[in-house]
């Protein structure tokens, strides 16, 4: 599966998406495209999944009829996401064109308590 990784998503996650072709928006010079243009460019380039941590994207874009699936990470920081990489991979593997799925990732307690 061809996956586009948004600049808002932590780069290390790409190493855990084995078996998929993962390209970052920055590598394509697309990090400054607005969301509509970005999704259109991604579809035109044959990407099947777009991974982002931009939770507003689902409300800003109509995904009906799109050939790309949107996977939203519930947190944008790698240390918080790392324990939940399995959830991300399962969501990516189950993504369908035009779908939008948020991977729930609990926010770590900054004080270290419960």
N, C-alpha and C positions, 0 to 999 in steps of 0.2 A: 504494500500500500504506500502511496506517496503522501507524505505528511509535511505540511508547512508549519513551522514553529515560529510563533510571533515573538517579537522582541520583548514583549512583556512577560513571557514565560521563561523560566530558568533554563539556560542552555544545557546544563548537565543531564537533563531528562532525556535528551536525544540518545545518549549512550545506553539507555534502558529500553529503548523501543526497537530492540533487535528484530531483524526480519522485515523491517520497514525502511524505506528511503526517507530520511528526515533532512530537510533543508530549512535553514533559518531565513527569515525575512531579510535580515541584515546582509546575508551573503548574496541576495538577489538585488539589494539596493531598494527594497520595497518598504522599509521601516517607516517611511514618511507618507506612504499612501494612506488616504482616508479609508475607513472600513469598507465602504461599498466598492471602491476601486480595487482595494486589496483582495477582496473575495472574488471579484470578477477576474483579476489577473491570475489568481490562484487556480480558479476553474479552467481558464484558458490554457494554463500551463500543465493541466492534468493532475493537480493535487486533489486528493480525495478527502483529506481531513485537515482542518486548521485548528491548531492548539494555541490557546491564548489564556491569559488570566484576566482579561478585560470583561468583567461581568456585565457591563452595560451593552456590549455588542449584541446580545440576544434581543434587546429592546430597540436597538437602532437599525437593525437589518431584518428584512423579511426573507426568511430562508425557504419559503415555499417555492418549489420548482428548481431550487439550486441543486447542483450535482455534488456539492461539497458538504461535508458534515462539520459541525462546530463542536469542539470539546473545550469546555471552560474549566480551568483549574480553580478550585475554591480558595487558593492561596497562591501568592506569587513568589514566595521565597523558597529556594531549594531545600534548606534544612527542614522546613515544615512539610514539604512534598515528599521528600525521600522515603519516609516510611510507608507512603501510600502509592508508590510507583505501580504496584500490582493493580490497584484500582484504575489508575490512568491507562495502563495497558489493556485491561479488560474493556474499558470504555471505548478506547480507540478501535480495538478489534471488533466491537459490536456496533460501531457507528454506521449509520445509514445516510445516504444522500439527503440533504435538506433537514437533517435532524440537528438538534442542539441539546447537549447533555453537559451538566455541570458535575464535576467530580468533587464530592464533598471531602474537604480536608480540614480537620479541626485546627483552629488557631492555637498555637502553643501558648501556654500560660507564661507571660513574661517574668513572673516572680518565681517560677519553678514550683509553685504549690499545686494543690488540687482544687 
